């Protein structure tokens, strides 16, 4: 469901790109499964 709010909201995320680039946890990138998935070349 879409909710629309007007006005300032301190808890709102206005720039999703910056938010997601700065909130991931580093431990997911060092997992063996993640490294295995990243080692596969892109399929055509």
DSSP file (Angstrom, degrees, kcal/mol; ACC not computed):
  #  RESIDUE AA STRUCTURE BP1 BP2  ACC     N-H-->O    O-->H-N    N-H-->O    O-->H-N    TCO  KAPPA ALPHA  PHI   PSI    X-CA   Y-CA   Z-CA
    1    1 A X              0   0    0      0, 0.0     2,-0.5     0, 0.0     0, 0.0   0.000 360.0 360.0 360.0 139.2    0.0    0.0    0.0
    2    2 A X        -     0   0    0      2,-0.0     2,-0.4     0, 0.0     0, 0.0  -0.784 360.0-169.5 -92.0 127.3    1.3    3.5   -0.8
    3    3 A X        -     0   0    0     -2,-0.5     2,-0.5     2,-0.0     0, 0.0  -0.966   4.1-160.3-116.0 134.0    1.2    6.0    1.9
    4    4 A X        -     0   0    0     -2,-0.4     2,-0.4     2,-0.0    -2,-0.0  -0.963   8.1-173.9-117.4 126.2    1.8    9.7    1.2
    5    5 A X        -     0   0    0     -2,-0.5     2,-0.4     2,-0.1     4,-0.1  -0.942  10.6-149.9-119.3 140.3    2.9   12.1    4.0
    6    6 A X        +     0   0    0     -2,-0.4     2,-0.1     2,-0.1    -2,-0.0  -0.870  57.1  25.4-108.5 142.8    3.3   15.8    3.7
    7    7 A X  S    S-     0   0    0     -2,-0.4     2,-0.2     2,-0.1    -2,-0.1  -0.378 100.4 -31.0 102.2 178.8    5.7   17.9    5.7
    8    8 A X        -     0   0    0     -2,-0.1     2,-0.4     2,-0.0    -2,-0.1  -0.493  49.8-176.7 -74.4 137.7    9.0   17.1    7.5
    9    9 A X    >   -     0   0    0     -2,-0.2     3,-1.6     1,-0.1    -2,-0.1  -0.917  14.8-160.9-135.8 108.9    9.6   13.7    8.9
   10   10 A X  T 3  S+     0   0    0     -2,-0.4    -1,-0.1     1,-0.3    -2,-0.0   0.820  93.8  50.6 -60.1 -31.2   12.8   13.1   10.8
   11   11 A X  T 3  S+     0   0    0      2,-0.1    -1,-0.3     0, 0.0     2,-0.1   0.488  89.6 107.3 -86.7  -1.9   12.6    9.3   10.4
   12   12 A X    <   -     0   0    0     -3,-1.6     2,-0.7     1,-0.0    -3,-0.1  -0.433  66.9-133.4 -78.7 150.7   12.0    9.5    6.6
   13   13 A X        +     0   0    0      1,-0.2     3,-0.2    -2,-0.1    -2,-0.1  -0.920  27.9 171.4-104.0 114.4   14.6    8.5    4.1
   14   14 A X  S    S+     0   0    0     -2,-0.7     2,-0.7     1,-0.2    -1,-0.2   0.800  72.4  42.8 -94.7 -32.9   14.9   11.1    1.4
   15   15 A X     >  +     0   0    0      1,-0.2     4,-2.1     2,-0.0    -1,-0.2  -0.828  64.4 179.2-116.3  91.1   17.9    9.9   -0.5
   16   16 A X  H  > S+     0   0    0     -2,-0.7     4,-2.6     1,-0.2     5,-0.3   0.824  77.9  59.6 -65.2 -31.9   17.6    6.1   -0.8
   17   17 A X  H  > S+     0   0    0      1,-0.2     4,-1.9     2,-0.2    -1,-0.2   0.950 109.8  41.3 -61.5 -49.1   20.9    5.8   -2.8
   18   18 A X  H  > S+     0   0    0      2,-0.2     4,-1.3     1,-0.2    -2,-0.2   0.903 114.1  54.4 -64.8 -41.4   22.9    7.3    0.0
   19   19 A X  H >X S+     0   0    0     -4,-2.1     4,-0.6     1,-0.2     3,-0.5   0.951 112.7  40.3 -58.9 -51.9   21.0    5.4    2.7
   20   20 A X  H 3X S+     0   0    0     -4,-2.6     4,-0.5     1,-0.2     3,-0.4   0.805 112.2  56.0 -72.6 -28.0   21.5    2.0    1.1
   21   21 A X  H 3< S+     0   0    0     -4,-1.9    -1,-0.2    -5,-0.3    -2,-0.2   0.752 116.2  37.7 -71.1 -22.6   25.2    2.7    0.2
   22   22 A X  H << S+     0   0    0     -4,-1.3    -1,-0.2    -3,-0.5    -2,-0.2   0.367 111.3  55.5-111.8   4.5   25.9    3.5    3.9
   23   23 A X  H  < S+     0   0    0     -4,-0.6    -2,-0.1    -3,-0.4    -3,-0.1   0.428  72.4 111.8-120.2   1.8   23.9    1.0    5.8
   24   24 A X     <  -     0   0    0     -4,-0.5     2,-0.4    -5,-0.1     3,-0.0  -0.387  68.5-116.5 -72.6 156.5   24.9   -2.4    4.6
   25   25 A X    >   -     0   0    0      1,-0.1     3,-1.1    -2,-0.1     4,-0.4  -0.785  11.8-139.9 -94.3 135.9   26.8   -4.7    6.9
   26   26 A X  G >> S+     0   0    0     -2,-0.4     3,-1.1     1,-0.2     4,-0.6   0.759  92.0  74.2 -65.6 -25.4   30.3   -5.6    5.9
   27   27 A X  G 34 S+     0   0    0      1,-0.3     3,-0.5     2,-0.2     4,-0.4   0.750  85.3  63.9 -67.4 -21.6   30.0   -9.2    7.0
   28   28 A X  G X4 S+     0   0    0     -3,-1.1     3,-0.7     1,-0.2    -1,-0.3   0.837  98.6  55.3 -69.0 -29.5   27.8  -10.2    4.1
   29   29 A X  T <4 S+     0   0    0     -3,-1.1    -1,-0.2    -4,-0.4    -2,-0.2   0.723 105.8  50.5 -77.1 -20.9   30.5   -9.5    1.6
   30   30 A X  T 3< S+     0   0    0     -4,-0.6    -1,-0.2    -3,-0.5    -2,-0.2   0.425  80.6 115.4 -99.2   2.1   33.1  -11.8    3.3
   31   31 A X  S <> S-     0   0    0     -3,-0.7     4,-2.2    -4,-0.4     5,-0.2  -0.445  73.0-125.3 -68.0 143.5   30.9  -14.9    3.5
   32   32 A X  H  > S+     0   0    0      1,-0.2     4,-2.4     2,-0.2     5,-0.2   0.882 110.0  54.0 -57.7 -39.8   32.1  -17.8    1.4
   33   33 A X  H  > S+     0   0    0      1,-0.2     4,-2.5     2,-0.2    -1,-0.2   0.917 108.3  49.2 -61.9 -42.5   28.7  -18.1   -0.4
   34   34 A X  H  > S+     0   0    0      1,-0.2     4,-2.3    -6,-0.2    -1,-0.2   0.912 111.0  49.3 -63.8 -42.4   28.9  -14.4   -1.4
   35   35 A X  H  X S+     0   0    0     -4,-2.2     4,-1.2     2,-0.2    -1,-0.2   0.892 110.9  50.8 -64.3 -38.7   32.4  -14.8   -2.7
   36   36 A X  H  X S+     0   0    0     -4,-2.4     4,-0.7     1,-0.2     3,-0.4   0.923 110.6  48.5 -63.8 -43.9   31.4  -17.9   -4.7
   37   37 A X  H >< S+     0   0    0     -4,-2.5     3,-0.8     1,-0.2    -2,-0.2   0.894 111.1  50.4 -63.5 -39.7   28.4  -16.1   -6.3
   38   38 A X  H 3< S+     0   0    0     -4,-2.3    -1,-0.2     1,-0.2    -2,-0.2   0.729 101.4  63.1 -72.1 -20.8   30.6  -13.1   -7.2
   39   39 A X  H 3< S+     0   0    0     -4,-1.2     2,-0.3    -3,-0.4    -1,-0.2   0.685  82.4  94.0 -79.7 -16.3   33.2  -15.3   -8.8
   40   40 A X  S << S-     0   0    0     -3,-0.8     3,-0.1    -4,-0.7     2,-0.1  -0.575  80.5-122.6 -74.3 134.6   30.8  -16.5  -11.5
   41   41 A X        -     0   0    0     -2,-0.3     2,-0.1     1,-0.1    -1,-0.1  -0.378  36.7 -89.4 -71.1 157.4   30.9  -14.5  -14.7
   42   42 A X        -     0   0    0      1,-0.1     2,-0.3    -2,-0.1    -1,-0.1  -0.434  43.1-125.3 -64.6 137.5   27.8  -12.8  -15.9
   43   43 A X              0   0    0     -2,-0.1    -1,-0.1     1,-0.1    -3,-0.0  -0.649 360.0 360.0 -85.7 143.2   25.8  -15.1  -18.2
   44   44 A X              0   0    0     -2,-0.3    -1,-0.1     0, 0.0    -2,-0.1   0.510 360.0 360.0 -69.4 360.0   24.8  -13.7  -21.7
